[in-house]
Every structure is written in structure tokens, then in C-alpha cells.
Amino acid sequence: MASAQHHVADRGHSASILSPAFAGEHAWCSEKMVLSTELSDGVPLPRFFGDGGFRQAIDRYAEACGDSDRRAVVSMWSLYYFSTLSIPYVLARRLAAQALPIAFDEMTIALQENGLPRAFGVPHRGGHAAVEEDDGFGAIGPLLEQHLSEAVAKLNACGISAKLCWNNAAVYLDYALRLTRPAEGPDLTVFVRGCLPDGGVNPLCGSVRYVEEDGERVARRKICCLRYMLPGVPSCGKPCALPSQRNVQ
């Protein structure tokens, strides 16, 4: 998925490999998720969002974007956050049977010079996760429960809707789930089922659906990420929720 790769390609500082899954074509993950003790400029997430660190990061990125629409700036920032967080976690879970510690309150974050997320720190290497055929909820359940809900709440409080946040997270979850199980069907269960396994409302439902367009299967977002409002940022193309943006280069 091209839009996903756009956000995960940036390289950070090197660190010892946190997971055996972070090798070969996935080696970039070793620079995106590391032990907190190896992330020297990492800030605990609760403090980052609670004492003005997040707003300062958005201010820095907004300046880099020419002080564009604040909603678009926060949305793009969240795309980097969700890609840096979600893809390494799912890869470790499915490729190495490793459950990384993903709780929001226990992690740290480090930023690029422009304020965008660069890497996350975790307190330890986690433990063994049973490898089993699942509907996707098994692989992302801890991420939903222990981190994404809290992160979405923080982002929602800073100017973008929760539905947009969840859609931004969904595109990377879809990317990672398909990367680890290429034979998955056209629409993954986690984006179709209205309820979570525990009976709660599934915030990912309907966020991503696959459509046939010009002989190609395209992952279509439900809500536009607003990236087209930022100068110099290309449209995500066919995946865009807005028909007017699908052919814009």
C-alpha cells in the first residue's frame, strides 16, 4: 500500500534489534520501535501529551507545513504516529510470535526535527504470543485496548475527529495484517464486523474497504485524511475517500 510506505520510509537512529521480525525488508522497524533505555531523547507518552509536548510538536510541524490548516497538520502527524506504532507491533506479533509491551502509559516517544514522530520506546521485549489462525482481532486486540483508544482520545482533544483518527490507524493495520497474511480476502474481518470480540463497538468497522477500479483492487478509506491540504504533500490517489483527489498527482 503506497500511502503506508510513504510514512514508514524515514530512517532514524540505529538501535539494537528489538524483535527477530525486524530484519530483511522489515529492518526499518528496528529504528522505529526500540527499548526505552535505548531511546535517549524519548519522552513518556503521558507526559508528552499532558504537559504541552504534543502541542509543541504540532506547532513545529505546522511551521514546516507553512502554517496550513491545523486539522490537516494533526491528521498527518497522526499518520506517522500510527504507522510507526502499528506496523512493527503487528509484524512482531505475527512473524515472531512476540507480544511487545504496547501499553500507552508505559511507552516513550521521540521526534524528528520537524516535530513528526520518529520512534517509540517500550519498557522490555515482551513475551511469547501464541501463533494461531485468527480473524485479525487476535493480532491487534492488545494494540486496540492498551494504546490506540487512549491515543485517539488525545488526538481527538486536539482538533480532529475520533473517526478520522481511527481511519488513519486503520490503513496501517490493514497494511500490516495483509503484509503478514498476503492471502487474506478482499475485506478483513476487523473492518467489517461491527462488534469487538468482547461485545464492544468496533471503531475500525467500515474504515477500509476494497473496491475494483480499472482492473485493480484498491483499499478505499471511508474518511479523507486531509493530506491534500498540505503544500508539497501528494494525494494518496485511488485510496482517497474524496473522488476529486483520486487522480491528483
Beta strands, then each sheet from edge to edge (+ up, - down):
strand 1: 33-35
strand 2: 43-44
strand 3: 98-99
strand 4: 108-111
strand 5: 117-122
strand 6: 127-128
strand 7: 208-213
strand 8: 216-221
sheet 1: 1+ 5+ 4- 2+
sheet 2: 3+ 6-
sheet 3: 7+ 8-
end
